[in-house]
Amino acid sequence: MIQSILDTDLYKLTMQQAVLQHFPSASVSYKFTNRGGTKFSRKCYDLVKSSVAGLANITLTPEELEWLKKRCSFFTPEYLAYLDAFRFTPEDQTSIEFVPEHTDEHGVEWGRFEVEIKGAWVETILYEVPLMALISEAYFTTDCKTWDYQGQFELAKQKGKELFSAGCLVSEFGTRRRRTYLAHDITMRGLIASNKEFGSIPGNGKLGGTSNVHMAQKYDLAPIGTIAHEWIMGIAAQTGYDGSNGRAMDMWDLTYPSGALSIALTDTFSTKPFFEDFVSEPVRANKWKGLRQDSGDPFKFIPIAKEAFTRVGADPKTKLIVFSDGLDVPRCIELKKASDEAGIGCSFGVGTTLTNDYLTVADPVVQGTAGEGEIRTEGDKSKALNMVVKLFKINGQFCVKISDELTKNTGDPDAVALVKKRFGLETPPATD
């Protein structure tokens, strides 16, 4: 399932380097949340448990180390030496329990998972992405098997054609919720084939790269990614919430002074406090190439981002919005048009709708070459798992995440309420 230590998102490695520099002794815990409420079988649990244990056998290979040196110049020799020596220790750092809830007429136990990750932040930061990918693959190979790979190569190629023909600059962001490793690989091959045919046409968009570092190495693509919410969550919980977005940017700049990874994440505590920090320091704001929009209404975000860039004296045409929240092909094309009309640059990080877009099939087909054949068009949607793994505590302090959908929060409820109050984000009472 997980074939490489690089089979993860780039931002996990870039954050690990920043944590190694700024918070090498910080202790954290992460918690798994199954937002969709999907029930898992004990067989699925056993596969997840053994697969997570298998992470202990994964190490950085000499070939991977050399590739990182060549392609990721923002990694220091000190960090690469750390990653080269890094080992997962899941026996000590992970707790994965099966809580049975009922037994069906076939004698199969069904229940839920309780998952916790604990340890040094610099070590445990690498668990989230492979853990989620493992849970998804285990589920779709044990509990939900009414699907197959038929037509997935052509489906990915067709999506690429539509996106590139509309001028969209697209990166693949689908590791965490991919159906399987093979599904991910088929998607990459389809996108690459589409990019070869349509990405070089003048006026078209193209494939910018992939967030998955292993896939980037395998297919000679650019690895894409900067910061995740946990960076800002951890800093705020340790150093205070006032000015925490700006402080997170400053500390990031210390680790990456070249500005190569300067795409700011705007919605850790909703965009309101982010933009307050952003416009308060015009010199700092101008150093950053763009902003990532990851929750709320993306169309409303466009004029807000444009105004913020204008207020700090930047030309919005030279800046970038990276859209990454629940995107599909039609939404990307609509946002591209809206960004062009507003006079601001944009790109797209597309995840689950690329690597986990399947239909339910009564009689799945086993193919000689997985993914070949015509695109399937009949059947109900075979839904991806809706799950997250979020930073829960750091050095004993609760961490929270408050998206621009103010009812969608992560963290201890009392801590969430306090942070909402601090930023003036109290959710208004429901009205009839």
Disulfide bonds with the S-S distance in Angstrom:
none
